């Protein structure tokens, strides 16, 4: 359903209760309320995480100088968040809240390998790169637990429809568990020359990282009963640092191929910046 459709539905809800229904409970300063919401969010695509392995086991750099480069790319990221908060109405126009959220992220990891080595074509040696694409990894477990102190600034409006602006400080614990492919090359003597071979291993990645950000949003609150309201919000969250910038430390030891953990990994980190749309309900105590 489009955003406009949600607003129409919420507007209809506001018209159903009797006109004489009291609104004093929701307009009263100094009261507490409980807010619950469900949000969907979209995230930007990330830059590649690059893993470089060299020198290759058994390599003779003077003749081959082989390198293996793995590229991992986080893409198609969406999130579903369940959020709850305890709110305190300080004044008629200012409300504070302390909230907790759980975000189940849906993302894919595309995987490529570039294998480079010196290749002698005729009398002129050339350094050649071969690229191989592997299956996209979709069986990933990424989640975000958020602790969020925030404030809502309510604007004067019609008694039953209240626009507001929200701001919050987001402390996010980003958790990751996934298995990626990793190509480890090796060489074997073949007379005076060398054959370049590869073996594919799986690489287990698991860990958590704390990221701090801030969100700004706006929305409409519709009063449907003296102590109950529903709301629709749109928010933008930006982060102060990225998650998993030190990607190599989250790779688990691999007894079959210790070179997986010994490889050098370059990463700018994973984006948790996002745009979210939320539908919520508030109960005034």
N, C-alpha and C positions, 0 to 999 in steps of 0.2 A: 504494500500500500504506500502511495506517495505521502510525503510530509503533509501536503494540503489535505489529504483524506483523513489523516489522524486529527488534524485540527478541527475538521468538520464534525467528526465523531465526538470529540470532547465537547464541542460547543453544543451538540444536541443533548449530551448528558446534563449539561448545566441547565437546560430548559425543562427537564422532566420533573424535578422536585417542585413542591408548591411554592408560590411566590412569597408566602408569609413565613417561610422557614427562617429561623433565627440564624444570624451570622456572627453573633457576639463572640462565640468561642474562638473562631479562627482569627478574629480581629484583635484579640486581647493580648497585650504585651505581658511578658513575664511568665508565659506558659510553655510547657514542653509538648513535643510531638514526636512521633516515630514515622520515618520516611522509608519506603521500600520502592525500588525501581529495577527495571530491566533495561539494559542498554546494548546496542550493537555498535561496533566501531570498525573503522577501516584504517589501515596503516599504509604508509608509503613503502615502495620497494627499497631494498638495501643494496649497498655496494657489495662486491664479491669479498668473501673471506678467502684469502689465498694461502695455501699450504705448499711450501717448497721443500723438496727432499733432494739433497745432494751433499757430498758426492755419492753416486750410486754404489751399492755394495759390490765389491770386486772390480770396480771401474779402474781404468787407466786413464786419468784425465788428459794426458798428453795425446792420446789417440782418440778418445771418445768424448770425454767431458759431458756425460749424460746428466740430464736434470729431469725431474718429474715435478710438475706443478698441478696441484688440485685446486679447482675453483668451486666454491660453494656459495649459492645465492639464495637468500631468504626472499620469498615472493608470495603473492596472492594471500596477504595476511588480513584476516578478519578476527574479530573478537566478540564474545558474548559475555556480558557482565551482569552478575546479580549483586545488588548494592543495598545496604541498609544503613541508616543513620539515626542518631538521637539529636533532635533539634531543640534549640532554646530561643524563644522570641524575646530578644532584649528590648526592642521598641516596636512600634507599629510598622516600621520600615526596615529594621535590621534583624536578621535571624542568623544565629550561629549553629553549626552542626559538627558532629564528630562521626565519621562514617567508615565503614569497612566494605571492601568489594572483592569479588573473586572473578577473574577474567579467564575464560577458557579460550585460548588462541587457536585459530585454524590457520596453518601456514604450510607451504611447500618449500622444499629445498632442491633446487636444480644442481646437478653435479657434472663437471667437465674435468677432463685430464688433458694436459699438454705435456707431451714427452719430446724432449729435445736432445739431439746428439750431433756430433760431426759426422758428415757423410761425404765420402769421396766419390765425386762424379767426374770421371776422366782424370785429368791432372789437377783440377781445381776443387779443393775441399769446401763444402758448404755446411752451415749449421742448419739443420732441418727440424721443424716442429710438427708433430702430428697431434691432432686434437680428437678426442673421443668423448662422446656424450654418454652418460650413464642414466639409468632410470631415475626419474624424479622421486625423491623421498617424500612420501605423504604420511607415513606412520610416525608422526612426531607428537611429543607431549610438551607443549609450552603453555605456561600459565602465569598469571600475574595476581599477586595478593596486594591490595592497596589499603593503606591507612591514610585517611583524608580528613584533616580539619579544614573547615570551609565556612563561608559566609554567604548569605543571600540578601540582596538589597531589593526590597519590594517597593514597587512604584504605586502611587495612588491611582486608582482606576475605578471601574464599576464595582459594586459590592461583591459580585460573584465571579469576576474575572480579574486576576491580579498578574500583571507582567512582572518579571523579576530578572535580575542579573546575578550570576553566581560566580564565585572565585574560590579556588581551593588549592592547598598545598598537598601534593601527592607523593607519598613515600611508597615506592613500588618494589616488591620482592619478585623478581623475574626468575622463574624456574624453567629449566630445559632438560629434556631427556630425549635423545634421538640416536639413531645408528646411521652413519654415513659410510659411503664407499671410499676406499683409499687404495691408490695404485702405487706399489713399491717396485721399482725396477732393479734388475741385477744383470750382470754380464757373465758370459761363459766363454772361455777360449775356443777359438775355431781356427786352428793352424796359426798363422801369423796375425790373424785378425780376431775380432771379438764379436759375438752375437749379443744383441741387447734383448733381454727378456723382461717380462713383467708378471707380477702376481698381484691379484686383487684381494685385499683384506677388508674386513669391516672395522669401522672405528666408532667406538661408543663414546658419546658426549653426554655428560651429566653434571649439573651444578646449579647454583643460584647466584644472582647478582642483585644488589640493591641500587635502585635508580631513583633520583629525586626529580620531580617535575611540578608544573603548575597548570591548572586548567581554568579556562574562562568560558562562560556559557550564558545563555539567556533562555527564557522559557515563559510559559503561561501556566498559571494555576487556576483550576476551575473548582469552585466550591459546589459540591453536590449534596451536602448534608451539613448540619451544624458543626460536626466534629470530623468531617471527612472531606478531602479534596483530592483531585487527580491533577497530574501535570504532564506537560510535554516539554522536553528540553533538547537543545542542540549545544554541544560543547566542543572546544578545541583544547587538547592537552599537548603541551610542549615539554620536552625533557631537558634537563641541565647537563646530562651526560648519557652516553649510550650504554646499552647492556652488552656484556661479553666482549669488551674491547680486548681483553687478554684471553683470546680464544683458546690458546694452547693449554692453559691450566685446567680446563674443564674436560680434557681428553683423558680417558681412563687408560691404565697400563694394559698393554697387549703382549702376552707372553709369546705369541706366534710371531709377531712382527714388532719388536721394540722401536723400530724406525718410525712408526706412526707417531709416537709421543715425542720422539727426538726431532721431528721435522720442525722447521721454522714456519710460524703462522703469522700472517699480517691481516689485521682486521680493524676497521673503523668502528666496529660494534654494530649492534642491532637496534633499529629504530623502534621506540615505543610511542613516539608522537602519533596522535591519531585524531580523527573527527568522530564523534559519537552522537547517537540519537537515542533518547531515553523516554520511557513511559513509566510514570510512577504514581504512587498513592501515598497520602499522608493522613495519619490519624492523630488528632489533637487529644491530649490527655487532660 
